[in-house]
């Protein structure tokens, strides 16, 4: 019996870039909570960018933000926070500036960018947030309390190139993942959605076998494979589908709601 249901946002709970949770998915969430199941959002997004999505559900849901670096209750209470080492943040900023690659930082739930460009505009439109331009020096002045850094690329191949180049220098020192085809993300070593779920499970007194996690991207892989019931979206990346025995329908075909009825209700 599932007691804790953890869902990714983009490409899972709602179509990428839409910002609107489909009515069928909202109904499924409300039926779960009415049945006593705890529902949690786990996203790579900043907390403030996940809040409008959580509000649409009409029920209280804790939010795992920044790929697991921050957990807040629906009332805004900080349950857990893990920030990057300042030296690593500074080194990553320098690494990206030297190569002429875009990098953005987060601090106090504000998105900072060195320069407003098309990549920033793409991110703002997709996530429905507004960036603050501070220059590279401004990023270097804000290395404290950083849950993650993120680079947006022009193509998925470029995102993979950045990931591989960064791993050569920062592998084993910071957590590196992709949350979308064009997004490469950096967190404190050991930070993941899976780790955050474990913290919440202990808080709620839920066994691992009683947890379902659903997602579609590389940053969802660890959480899906670490819980008792992992579900991959029909639109999930190949690595996630390969690792998961349960695959629901696509996001556009309400695979989220289907998974709720198939595995929970």
Short mmCIF file of the C-alpha atoms (twelve columns), coordinates in Angstrom:
data_MODEL
# 
_entry.id   MODEL 
# 
loop_
_atom_site.group_PDB 
_atom_site.id 
_atom_site.type_symbol 
_atom_site.label_atom_id 
_atom_site.label_alt_id 
_atom_site.label_comp_id 
_atom_site.label_asym_id 
_atom_site.label_seq_id 
_atom_site.Cartn_x 
_atom_site.Cartn_y 
_atom_site.Cartn_z 
_atom_site.pdbx_PDB_model_num 
ATOM 1   C CA . UNK A 1   0.000  0.000  0.000   1 
ATOM 2   C CA . UNK A 2   1.386  3.386  -1.054  1 
ATOM 3   C CA . UNK A 3   1.451  6.005  1.714   1 
ATOM 4   C CA . UNK A 4   3.853  8.547  0.173   1 
ATOM 5   C CA . UNK A 5   3.563  9.651  -3.469  1 
ATOM 6   C CA . UNK A 6   6.437  11.748 -4.843  1 
ATOM 7   C CA . UNK A 7   6.183  13.436 -8.219  1 
ATOM 8   C CA . UNK A 8   8.433  15.429 -10.507 1 
ATOM 9   C CA . UNK A 9   6.861  18.532 -12.112 1 
ATOM 10  C CA . UNK A 10  7.972  19.204 -15.689 1 
ATOM 11  C CA . UNK A 11  7.176  16.398 -18.111 1 
ATOM 12  C CA . UNK A 12  5.417  14.470 -15.336 1 
ATOM 13  C CA . UNK A 13  2.766  16.434 -13.432 1 
ATOM 14  C CA . UNK A 14  2.392  18.902 -16.305 1 
ATOM 15  C CA . UNK A 15  3.735  19.318 -19.869 1 
ATOM 16  C CA . UNK A 16  7.120  21.033 -20.104 1 
ATOM 17  C CA . UNK A 17  6.717  24.803 -20.351 1 
ATOM 18  C CA . UNK A 18  2.937  24.847 -19.772 1 
ATOM 19  C CA . UNK A 19  2.691  25.990 -16.141 1 
ATOM 20  C CA . UNK A 20  -0.837 24.540 -15.920 1 
ATOM 21  C CA . UNK A 21  -1.559 21.246 -14.154 1 
ATOM 22  C CA . UNK A 22  -4.195 19.282 -16.138 1 
ATOM 23  C CA . UNK A 23  -7.539 18.907 -14.345 1 
ATOM 24  C CA . UNK A 24  -7.307 15.094 -14.497 1 
ATOM 25  C CA . UNK A 25  -4.012 15.201 -12.601 1 
ATOM 26  C CA . UNK A 26  -5.369 17.615 -9.980  1 
ATOM 27  C CA . UNK A 27  -8.361 15.303 -9.436  1 
ATOM 28  C CA . UNK A 28  -6.031 12.306 -9.032  1 
ATOM 29  C CA . UNK A 29  -3.933 14.165 -6.423  1 
ATOM 30  C CA . UNK A 30  -7.011 15.203 -4.451  1 
ATOM 31  C CA . UNK A 31  -8.371 11.641 -4.473  1 
ATOM 32  C CA . UNK A 32  -5.032 10.382 -3.154  1 
ATOM 33  C CA . UNK A 33  -4.923 12.863 -0.286  1 
ATOM 34  C CA . UNK A 34  -8.561 12.087 0.541   1 
ATOM 35  C CA . UNK A 35  -7.483 8.436  0.811   1 
ATOM 36  C CA . UNK A 36  -4.742 9.404  3.283   1 
ATOM 37  C CA . UNK A 37  -1.765 9.336  0.910   1 
ATOM 38  C CA . UNK A 38  0.852  12.044 1.448   1 
ATOM 39  C CA . UNK A 39  1.760  13.792 -1.833  1 
ATOM 40  C CA . UNK A 40  5.137  15.514 -2.297  1 
ATOM 41  C CA . UNK A 41  6.567  17.512 -5.199  1 
ATOM 42  C CA . UNK A 42  10.231 16.856 -6.043  1 
ATOM 43  C CA . UNK A 43  11.703 19.200 -8.627  1 
ATOM 44  C CA . UNK A 44  14.887 20.727 -9.937  1 
ATOM 45  C CA . UNK A 45  13.073 24.066 -9.876  1 
ATOM 46  C CA . UNK A 46  13.656 26.747 -7.265  1 
ATOM 47  C CA . UNK A 47  11.103 26.685 -4.447  1 
ATOM 48  C CA . UNK A 48  9.331  29.876 -5.564  1 
ATOM 49  C CA . UNK A 49  8.906  28.446 -9.083  1 
ATOM 50  C CA . UNK A 50  7.320  25.267 -7.689  1 
ATOM 51  C CA . UNK A 51  4.873  27.099 -5.400  1 
ATOM 52  C CA . UNK A 52  2.388  28.156 -8.145  1 
ATOM 53  C CA . UNK A 53  2.254  24.535 -9.324  1 
ATOM 54  C CA . UNK A 54  1.664  23.230 -5.789  1 
ATOM 55  C CA . UNK A 55  -1.066 25.839 -5.260  1 
ATOM 56  C CA . UNK A 56  -3.017 24.498 -8.250  1 
ATOM 57  C CA . UNK A 57  -3.352 21.102 -6.568  1 
ATOM 58  C CA . UNK A 58  -5.640 22.512 -3.888  1 
ATOM 59  C CA . UNK A 59  -4.062 20.404 -1.119  1 
ATOM 60  C CA . UNK A 60  -1.027 20.815 1.146   1 
ATOM 61  C CA . UNK A 61  2.107  19.345 -0.407  1 
ATOM 62  C CA . UNK A 62  5.690  19.634 0.859   1 
ATOM 63  C CA . UNK A 63  8.151  20.707 -1.848  1 
ATOM 64  C CA . UNK A 64  11.558 19.165 -2.518  1 
ATOM 65  C CA . UNK A 65  13.295 21.890 -4.551  1 
ATOM 66  C CA . UNK A 66  16.680 22.279 -6.264  1 
ATOM 67  C CA . UNK A 67  16.910 18.499 -6.899  1 
ATOM 68  C CA . UNK A 68  16.802 17.763 -3.169  1 
ATOM 69  C CA . UNK A 69  18.937 20.593 -1.765  1 
ATOM 70  C CA . UNK A 70  15.941 22.233 -0.059  1 
ATOM 71  C CA . UNK A 71  12.810 20.742 1.512   1 
ATOM 72  C CA . UNK A 72  10.034 23.067 2.679   1 
ATOM 73  C CA . UNK A 73  6.619  22.300 4.112   1 
ATOM 74  C CA . UNK A 74  3.575  23.759 2.372   1 
ATOM 75  C CA . UNK A 75  3.484  26.315 5.188   1 
ATOM 76  C CA . UNK A 76  7.027  27.426 4.263   1 
ATOM 77  C CA . UNK A 77  8.901  25.774 7.129   1 
ATOM 78  C CA . UNK A 78  12.420 24.670 6.121   1 
ATOM 79  C CA . UNK A 79  12.650 20.945 6.844   1 
ATOM 80  C CA . UNK A 80  16.120 20.427 5.362   1 
ATOM 81  C CA . UNK A 81  18.709 22.440 3.430   1 
ATOM 82  C CA . UNK A 82  22.090 21.548 1.895   1 
ATOM 83  C CA . UNK A 83  24.130 24.275 0.227   1 
ATOM 84  C CA . UNK A 84  27.142 24.009 -2.063  1 
ATOM 85  C CA . UNK A 85  30.661 24.571 -0.772  1 
ATOM 86  C CA . UNK A 86  31.544 28.202 -1.513  1 
ATOM 87  C CA . UNK A 87  34.942 27.283 -2.987  1 
ATOM 88  C CA . UNK A 88  33.290 24.915 -5.474  1 
ATOM 89  C CA . UNK A 89  30.722 27.552 -6.427  1 
ATOM 90  C CA . UNK A 90  33.466 30.082 -7.113  1 
ATOM 91  C CA . UNK A 91  35.517 27.578 -9.120  1 
ATOM 92  C CA . UNK A 92  32.493 26.608 -11.230 1 
ATOM 93  C CA . UNK A 93  31.695 30.274 -11.926 1 
ATOM 94  C CA . UNK A 94  35.262 30.841 -13.122 1 
ATOM 95  C CA . UNK A 95  35.191 27.587 -15.148 1 
ATOM 96  C CA . UNK A 96  32.083 28.714 -17.050 1 
ATOM 97  C CA . UNK A 97  33.174 32.325 -17.559 1 
ATOM 98  C CA . UNK A 98  36.539 31.218 -18.976 1 
ATOM 99  C CA . UNK A 99  34.773 29.085 -21.590 1 
ATOM 100 C CA . UNK A 100 32.183 31.713 -22.483 1 
ATOM 101 C CA . UNK A 101 29.374 29.411 -21.341 1 
ATOM 102 C CA . UNK A 102 26.187 30.589 -19.649 1 
ATOM 103 C CA . UNK A 103 25.770 29.855 -15.929 1 
ATOM 104 C CA . UNK A 104 23.085 30.892 -13.469 1 
ATOM 105 C CA . UNK A 105 23.027 30.802 -9.701  1 
ATOM 106 C CA . UNK A 106 20.387 30.688 -6.976  1 
ATOM 107 C CA . UNK A 107 20.505 32.258 -3.534  1 
ATOM 108 C CA . UNK A 108 17.659 33.111 -1.116  1 
ATOM 109 C CA . UNK A 109 15.326 31.726 -3.812  1 
ATOM 110 C CA . UNK A 110 16.402 34.416 -6.291  1 
ATOM 111 C CA . UNK A 111 17.738 33.548 -9.754  1 
ATOM 112 C CA . UNK A 112 20.955 35.394 -10.639 1 
ATOM 113 C CA . UNK A 113 22.520 35.540 -14.114 1 
ATOM 114 C CA . UNK A 114 25.683 37.242 -15.362 1 
ATOM 115 C CA . UNK A 115 23.915 38.566 -18.467 1 
ATOM 116 C CA . UNK A 116 20.406 38.489 -19.901 1 
ATOM 117 C CA . UNK A 117 20.524 36.554 -23.156 1 
ATOM 118 C CA . UNK A 118 18.342 34.215 -25.224 1 
ATOM 119 C CA . UNK A 119 19.192 31.256 -22.958 1 
ATOM 120 C CA . UNK A 120 17.985 33.186 -19.902 1 
ATOM 121 C CA . UNK A 121 14.808 34.247 -21.719 1 
ATOM 122 C CA . UNK A 122 14.176 30.613 -22.708 1 
ATOM 123 C CA . UNK A 123 14.566 29.522 -19.063 1 
ATOM 124 C CA . UNK A 124 12.359 32.350 -17.760 1 
ATOM 125 C CA . UNK A 125 9.589  31.472 -20.213 1 
ATOM 126 C CA . UNK A 126 9.777  27.761 -19.471 1 
ATOM 127 C CA . UNK A 127 9.931  27.992 -15.662 1 
ATOM 128 C CA . UNK A 128 7.883  31.218 -15.306 1 
ATOM 129 C CA . UNK A 129 10.486 33.093 -13.253 1 
ATOM 130 C CA . UNK A 130 12.380 36.380 -13.660 1 
ATOM 131 C CA . UNK A 131 16.176 36.494 -13.480 1 
ATOM 132 C CA . UNK A 132 18.264 39.247 -11.886 1 
ATOM 133 C CA . UNK A 133 21.284 40.323 -13.960 1 
ATOM 134 C CA . UNK A 134 24.374 40.877 -11.787 1 
ATOM 135 C CA . UNK A 135 27.392 40.204 -14.043 1 
ATOM 136 C CA . UNK A 136 30.047 37.540 -13.429 1 
ATOM 137 C CA . UNK A 137 31.425 39.551 -10.518 1 
ATOM 138 C CA . UNK A 138 27.929 39.608 -9.037  1 
ATOM 139 C CA . UNK A 139 27.805 35.820 -9.172  1 
ATOM 140 C CA . UNK A 140 31.177 35.687 -7.407  1 
ATOM 141 C CA . UNK A 141 29.815 37.947 -4.662  1 
ATOM 142 C CA . UNK A 142 26.944 35.523 -4.045  1 
ATOM 143 C CA . UNK A 143 28.558 32.163 -3.262  1 
ATOM 144 C CA . UNK A 144 26.958 31.695 0.180   1 
ATOM 145 C CA . UNK A 145 23.752 29.689 0.578   1 
ATOM 146 C CA . UNK A 146 23.720 28.438 -3.023  1 
ATOM 147 C CA . UNK A 147 21.625 25.241 -3.376  1 
ATOM 148 C CA . UNK A 148 22.555 24.759 -7.031  1 
ATOM 149 C CA . UNK A 149 24.043 26.223 -10.196 1 
ATOM 150 C CA . UNK A 150 22.546 25.595 -13.635 1 
ATOM 151 C CA . UNK A 151 23.662 26.052 -17.220 1 
ATOM 152 C CA . UNK A 152 21.254 26.269 -20.142 1 
ATOM 153 C CA . UNK A 153 22.609 25.121 -23.523 1 
ATOM 154 C CA . UNK A 154 21.504 25.798 -27.092 1 
ATOM 155 C CA . UNK A 155 21.236 22.065 -27.832 1 
ATOM 156 C CA . UNK A 156 21.082 18.749 -25.922 1 
ATOM 157 C CA . UNK A 157 24.497 17.824 -27.382 1 
ATOM 158 C CA . UNK A 158 26.033 21.012 -25.991 1 
ATOM 159 C CA . UNK A 159 24.463 20.259 -22.588 1 
ATOM 160 C CA . UNK A 160 26.075 16.817 -22.651 1 
ATOM 161 C CA . UNK A 161 29.434 18.340 -23.630 1 
ATOM 162 C CA . UNK A 162 29.279 20.738 -20.666 1 
ATOM 163 C CA . UNK A 163 28.329 17.880 -18.344 1 
ATOM 164 C CA . UNK A 164 31.261 15.742 -19.484 1 
ATOM 165 C CA . UNK A 165 33.779 18.619 -19.372 1 
ATOM 166 C CA . UNK A 166 32.628 19.615 -15.882 1 
ATOM 167 C CA . UNK A 167 32.818 16.014 -14.665 1 
ATOM 168 C CA . UNK A 168 36.524 15.862 -15.608 1 
ATOM 169 C CA . UNK A 169 37.276 18.628 -13.102 1 
ATOM 170 C CA . UNK A 170 34.413 18.547 -10.604 1 
ATOM 171 C CA . UNK A 171 33.429 14.869 -10.618 1 
ATOM 172 C CA . UNK A 172 33.558 13.518 -7.062  1 
ATOM 173 C CA . UNK A 173 33.380 17.057 -5.677  1 
ATOM 174 C CA . UNK A 174 29.907 18.210 -6.717  1 
ATOM 175 C CA . UNK A 175 26.733 16.445 -7.839  1 
ATOM 176 C CA . UNK A 176 26.182 16.870 -11.601 1 
ATOM 177 C CA . UNK A 177 22.974 15.945 -13.427 1 
ATOM 178 C CA . UNK A 178 20.604 16.911 -16.243 1 
ATOM 179 C CA . UNK A 179 16.999 17.839 -15.416 1 
ATOM 180 C CA . UNK A 180 16.037 18.491 -19.038 1 
ATOM 181 C CA . UNK A 181 17.673 18.003 -22.438 1 
ATOM 182 C CA . UNK A 182 19.263 21.480 -22.337 1 
ATOM 183 C CA . UNK A 183 19.769 21.893 -18.553 1 
ATOM 184 C CA . UNK A 184 22.926 20.754 -16.729 1 
ATOM 185 C CA . UNK A 185 22.834 21.229 -12.950 1 
ATOM 186 C CA . UNK A 186 25.330 21.279 -10.080 1 
ATOM 187 C CA . UNK A 187 24.597 20.656 -6.385  1 
ATOM 188 C CA . UNK A 188 26.495 19.717 -3.236  1 
ATOM 189 C CA . UNK A 189 27.922 16.209 -3.494  1 
ATOM 190 C CA . UNK A 190 25.347 13.663 -2.320  1 
ATOM 191 C CA . UNK A 191 22.320 15.891 -2.909  1 
ATOM 192 C CA . UNK A 192 19.495 14.180 -4.807  1 
ATOM 193 C CA . UNK A 193 15.742 13.854 -4.883  1 
ATOM 194 C CA . UNK A 194 16.239 10.308 -3.560  1 
ATOM 195 C CA . UNK A 195 18.092 11.585 -0.480  1 
ATOM 196 C CA . UNK A 196 15.375 14.166 0.202   1 
ATOM 197 C CA . UNK A 197 12.664 11.500 -0.046  1 
ATOM 198 C CA . UNK A 198 14.493 9.429  2.565   1 
ATOM 199 C CA . UNK A 199 14.497 12.414 4.950   1 
ATOM 200 C CA . UNK A 200 10.749 12.959 4.486   1 
ATOM 201 C CA . UNK A 201 9.990  9.229  4.806   1 
ATOM 202 C CA . UNK A 202 11.708 9.200  8.208   1 
ATOM 203 C CA . UNK A 203 9.814  12.346 9.248   1 
ATOM 204 C CA . UNK A 204 6.464  10.824 8.215   1 
ATOM 205 C CA . UNK A 205 7.257  7.312  9.503   1 
ATOM 206 C CA . UNK A 206 6.818  5.707  6.086   1 
ATOM 207 C CA . UNK A 207 8.664  2.558  4.962   1 
ATOM 208 C CA . UNK A 208 10.470 2.526  1.615   1 
ATOM 209 C CA . UNK A 209 8.078  -0.121 0.241   1 
ATOM 210 C CA . UNK A 210 5.218  2.326  0.854   1 
ATOM 211 C CA . UNK A 211 6.710  5.045  -1.373  1 
ATOM 212 C CA . UNK A 212 5.956  5.683  -5.054  1 
ATOM 213 C CA . UNK A 213 8.129  8.079  -7.085  1 
ATOM 214 C CA . UNK A 214 7.345  9.129  -10.652 1 
ATOM 215 C CA . UNK A 215 9.399  11.158 -13.145 1 
ATOM 216 C CA . UNK A 216 10.853 11.479 -16.626 1 
ATOM 217 C CA . UNK A 217 14.382 12.940 -16.534 1 
ATOM 218 C CA . UNK A 218 17.900 11.954 -15.510 1 
ATOM 219 C CA . UNK A 219 17.571 13.831 -12.216 1 
ATOM 220 C CA . UNK A 220 14.578 11.564 -11.413 1 
ATOM 221 C CA . UNK A 221 16.473 8.315  -11.985 1 
ATOM 222 C CA . UNK A 222 17.871 7.897  -8.449  1 
ATOM 223 C CA . UNK A 223 14.538 8.548  -6.747  1 
ATOM 224 C CA . UNK A 224 12.622 6.218  -9.059  1 
ATOM 225 C CA . UNK A 225 15.066 3.357  -8.554  1 
ATOM 226 C CA . UNK A 226 15.494 3.882  -4.794  1 
ATOM 227 C CA . UNK A 227 11.851 3.585  -3.688  1 
ATOM 228 C CA . UNK A 228 9.548  0.600  -3.407  1 
ATOM 229 C CA . UNK A 229 7.448  1.600  -6.405  1 
ATOM 230 C CA . UNK A 230 9.202  3.575  -9.144  1 
ATOM 231 C CA . UNK A 231 7.229  4.702  -12.196 1 
ATOM 232 C CA . UNK A 232 8.653  6.160  -15.415 1 
ATOM 233 C CA . UNK A 233 6.596  8.452  -17.614 1 
ATOM 234 C CA . UNK A 234 5.934  7.290  -21.168 1 
ATOM 235 C CA . UNK A 235 7.912  10.339 -22.335 1 
ATOM 236 C CA . UNK A 236 10.848 9.606  -19.979 1 
ATOM 237 C CA . UNK A 237 14.432 9.616  -21.272 1 
ATOM 238 C CA . UNK A 238 15.708 6.151  -22.302 1 
ATOM 239 C CA . UNK A 239 17.894 5.704  -19.192 1 
ATOM 240 C CA . UNK A 240 14.895 6.160  -16.899 1 
ATOM 241 C CA . UNK A 241 12.678 3.805  -18.914 1 
ATOM 242 C CA . UNK A 242 15.391 1.135  -19.022 1 
ATOM 243 C CA . UNK A 243 15.891 1.242  -15.240 1 
ATOM 244 C CA . UNK A 244 12.185 1.168  -14.383 1 
ATOM 245 C CA . UNK A 245 9.893  -1.894 -14.638 1 
ATOM 246 C CA . UNK A 246 6.767  0.299  -14.498 1 
ATOM 247 C CA . UNK A 247 6.092  2.705  -17.357 1 
ATOM 248 C CA . UNK A 248 2.887  4.741  -17.528 1 
ATOM 249 C CA . UNK A 249 1.515  6.796  -20.437 1 
ATOM 250 C CA . UNK A 250 3.012  10.085 -21.630 1 
ATOM 251 C CA . UNK A 251 2.501  13.408 -19.874 1 
ATOM 252 C CA . UNK A 252 0.253  14.642 -22.701 1 
ATOM 253 C CA . UNK A 253 -1.893 11.513 -22.338 1 
ATOM 254 C CA . UNK A 254 -2.280 11.999 -18.549 1 
ATOM 255 C CA . UNK A 255 0.215  9.283  -17.629 1 
ATOM 256 C CA . UNK A 256 0.471  10.856 -14.168 1 
ATOM 257 C CA . UNK A 257 -3.242 10.303 -13.418 1 
ATOM 258 C CA . UNK A 258 -3.078 6.811  -14.932 1 
ATOM 259 C CA . UNK A 259 -0.214 5.918  -12.576 1 
ATOM 260 C CA . UNK A 260 -2.221 7.161  -9.588  1 
ATOM 261 C CA . UNK A 261 -5.174 4.907  -10.453 1 
ATOM 262 C CA . UNK A 262 -2.990 1.938  -11.450 1 
ATOM 263 C CA . UNK A 263 -0.619 1.883  -8.485  1 
ATOM 264 C CA . UNK A 264 -2.231 3.858  -5.645  1 
ATOM 265 C CA . UNK A 265 -6.027 3.957  -5.866  1 
# 
